[in-house]
Structures are given as structure tokens and as C-alpha cells.
Amino acid sequence: MAEYSASWLKGLRATEFVATYDRGVASGNLPFFRSAESLLDPVVTMEGEPRLMLGSPNYLGLASHPRVLAGAKAAVDRYGTSLTGSRILNGTTALHRELEEELADWLGLEAALLFTTGFQTNIGTISALVGVGDTVVADSFAHASMLDGVGLSRAKLRGFRHNRMDLFTDSVRRAKADGGRTLVILDGLYSMEGDLPPLDEMLEICRENDAAVMLDEAHSLGVLGEHGTGAAEVFGVEDQIDIRMGALSKALAGVGGFIAGSRELIEYLQVTARSFVFTTVGVPAALGGSLEAVRIRRSEEGDQLAEQLRDNSRFLRTELKGLGLPMGPDSDLPERTTPIIPVILGDDDLAMEWWRQLYDRGVFTGVALYPGVPPTGAMLRICPMATHTRAQLEQALEVFAEVQKVMKRKAGTP
């Protein structure tokens, strides 16, 4: 290892997560940085072998859709590989305007603003809207980008335990008493647990306490609601959300994020959100592909894909639950069926070993370890796609059952 000029750099590996990482490397069970070698389809070639892909938020299967690929290629032919500048200088194209108008129209809002990544969308928006003297109320499972946005803003953070209405109510009331502005930030669909917040109840409390609401629909956009616009549509509260955030990198098969809302909000953010002003715009291919993905989702084909995704999600969740695996929260309401299915194993090393056993048998799942989840919340994060066939899902279930037996034998349990 190279010598550092500063002595404090020599202790970088002395953290709990790095220790878990090192154990994964030593055991051969490390689930991270595995190389894909083919299109993101229901079956992906990874490290020379075909694997059933159950670990990607390519929920509608659009990442390899011919129209999406054609849109990406057309954008490259027109604009090249990169615009090499920020939006406010040389980085704005007709493609940006077209996609922003399409997104705003889809959500029924006045305007939208594209950011290069979803992470930049959240940190830029939150840090531009609140500051010293203000308070942000956030669920304990809020996405890291939202919490980092609060940190950059220097506003006060009042957290509450995940989806606990009593604690949420108390936090919002305390925020009002703090004396500044109150911003409540929520995920429309929590990316690890696969559950939704009780939006209708929460918004009543927000209205009573003059709190603005920002809803992150990164994982719910394209997936939930009759028109696919997310959790706000499921609860029928679209007109009560002040700031709608969405991602192009999940169901819409691209890269980037956006804010949608009033024209006043968008015009303010485009000159005050530092992660928008001071960064290079996304590559044209991502924009061209996502524009086609949005148009597909707004069509009859998109409705059919969303329904197939719900069917696949219900089937896989029900069957995994039938195996006796420790599942996360569930819902019996069809319109709230989500494509994020957690199998909660509780221990980081156990989760990595489960992942490896599945991987070696041709099934790739996501894995969440501490600090991405609480210390005892290690899980497999399973995400079916609309384009998985029933036969493929049944094959995956056979592998889960086989691995379950292997792990029980290792643990010495019946």
C-alpha cells in the first residue's frame, strides 16, 4: 500500500461496514461489484453464467425495450456522447425541454426540472428550500440522498420511527414549535422495505401545522397507481403534495431525477439548487431512452406491463411467504402491491451467504447490509420485472427452496 502523507488516512479501513466487506471478500460471499455482461433482461449473463435477475429496479423491463434503445441511439446521433456543460450554460437541448414537458403533463403539474442523478435531485432541492432556523421532518428509513440534503441545508432534523403515525405527529408539531419553516420529506415507496407511508393520514397533520411536503416517488413512479404516477395517485392526494420527486433510473430505464411542481418552484430551483447549477447534464442517450420509456408507460402497453408486474409481484411474494421465509410488510390491497420484496435475515454474514448460495444456482438478488439498513435488518431485496415469465419465477422459487434446505442443515435446524 502506498504511504500517505497524512497519518489519519492510515485508519480508513477501521469501520464496521469495511470489516463486513472484508469478511465477504475472505469468505467468497461478497455480493457487490459483480460484472454484468449482457442486456438487463430477466436473465442476465454475469461473470460468464446466466442468472435470473431478481435484483434490479428495472421494474417494467424497459431497459432493453427496442423503442427505448432506439430513442437512446437517436439522441447520441443528434447530440453526441456528452454535452460537457451545465444546464444554465451549454447543456440545455430540445430533448431536455421535451422530457420535462412530458413528465409535467404526466403528473398533471405545471413544470418539471431534470437533474443529472436522483441523488443530486434530492440534495439540491432540499438544501435550496430550507436552511438554518428551519426544520425537516423525515422518516427513519428516508433515502440517504434526502438525509444528506438536510445535512447540507443545515436545517434541524426531526426524525421519527418508520411509518409510526404517533411519532410522526409529534415530530411535525414540534417542528412547528421550532419557529421556522417545516418541510416533511417522505418516500412514496420505501426502497428496501417495499412498503408505502400512510400518506392520507400524514397529509392531514401537515396541513394542520403548515408543513410543506416533498414526496420521493423514485421507486413508485411508473409502478403504482392507475396511470403509473406513484403513491400520491394511489392515495388520491396528488393535489396535496407540494414537491414531487421522481427518478428516471428505475422503471423508466435511464439515469437522472426530476422535480415536478408549480412553475414558481421550478424557476426557483433552476437557479438556486447547487447540484443542478454546478454539474454537467446527463448524457443524451439517457434522456432519449427515458423519453421513450415515459411514452411507453403512458400507453396501453405501459398499462399492460404494470399489471403484469403486479401479477408477478403478488405471485412471488405469496410463494416466498409460503416457504416460511421471514418477509417484510405486506398488503392485501392490489393497488398497493409493490415489486420490492424483502426477505429479512437479520445478520450481515448470513445475508451474504444466502446471496452466494442463490447466485451459484443461477439467481441474482439484491442484498442490503448495515448501514444501508438497521444493524439487525440485513436482507435479500428481491425485485421481479414485468417481463419475467411465470416459468422463470417458478424456477427461482425452486432455487430458494433448495437454498433454504441447505441453510437449515448448516444451522442444524429442522
Secondary structure as GFF3:
##gff-version 3
##sequence-region A 1 414
A	DSSP	three_ten_helix	7	11	.	.	.	ID=ss1
A	DSSP	alpha_helix	16	27	.	.	.	ID=ss2
A	DSSP	beta_strand	43	46	.	.	.	ID=ss3
A	DSSP	beta_strand	49	54	.	.	.	ID=ss4
A	DSSP	three_ten_helix	62	64	.	.	.	ID=ss5
A	DSSP	alpha_helix	66	79	.	.	.	ID=ss6
A	DSSP	alpha_helix	94	107	.	.	.	ID=ss7
A	DSSP	beta_strand	111	115	.	.	.	ID=ss8
A	DSSP	alpha_helix	118	129	.	.	.	ID=ss9
A	DSSP	beta_strand	135	139	.	.	.	ID=ss10
A	DSSP	alpha_helix	144	153	.	.	.	ID=ss11
A	DSSP	beta_strand	156	160	.	.	.	ID=ss12
A	DSSP	alpha_helix	165	178	.	.	.	ID=ss13
A	DSSP	beta_strand	182	187	.	.	.	ID=ss14
A	DSSP	alpha_helix	199	208	.	.	.	ID=ss15
A	DSSP	beta_strand	212	216	.	.	.	ID=ss16
A	DSSP	alpha_helix	231	235	.	.	.	ID=ss17
A	DSSP	three_ten_helix	238	240	.	.	.	ID=ss18
A	DSSP	beta_strand	243	247	.	.	.	ID=ss19
A	DSSP	beta_strand	257	261	.	.	.	ID=ss20
A	DSSP	alpha_helix	263	272	.	.	.	ID=ss21
A	DSSP	alpha_helix	274	277	.	.	.	ID=ss22
A	DSSP	alpha_helix	284	297	.	.	.	ID=ss23
A	DSSP	alpha_helix	300	322	.	.	.	ID=ss24
A	DSSP	three_ten_helix	334	336	.	.	.	ID=ss25
A	DSSP	beta_strand	341	344	.	.	.	ID=ss26
A	DSSP	alpha_helix	348	360	.	.	.	ID=ss27
A	DSSP	beta_strand	363	368	.	.	.	ID=ss28
A	DSSP	beta_strand	379	382	.	.	.	ID=ss29
A	DSSP	alpha_helix	390	411	.	.	.	ID=ss30
###
